[in-house]
Amino acid sequence: MRTAEIVRAESQALSDFAGAMSPAAAARPSRIELQPDDVRSGLGKLVLTVIELLRELLERQAIRRIEGGSLTEVEVERLGTTFMRLSEEMDRLKHEFGLRDEDLNLDLGPLGRLL
């Protein structure tokens, strides 16, 4: 898929995510409880969730391109290696932050689960 189509797909996913967050934000208490010890893990969880969302979008697009026959064998091999390394790095970071796969799967209310 062309870059513009990928950007549109990612933009739509992020718009859906933002729209789903609005009702939940209204239900939260007006006071935010911040704990210095939780900032690192909370930020890690947020960043890894966004990376996982983008990885899944890119992987689905790569599969469509492979099935469509628009990639050479070298490109397919390179994509496979890239996604394998990304998966290994995500596993390492999840371990470092003490997170599991299900920790990165946000509940978006009526839209269902994020991942």
Beta strands, then each sheet from edge to edge (+ up, - down):
end
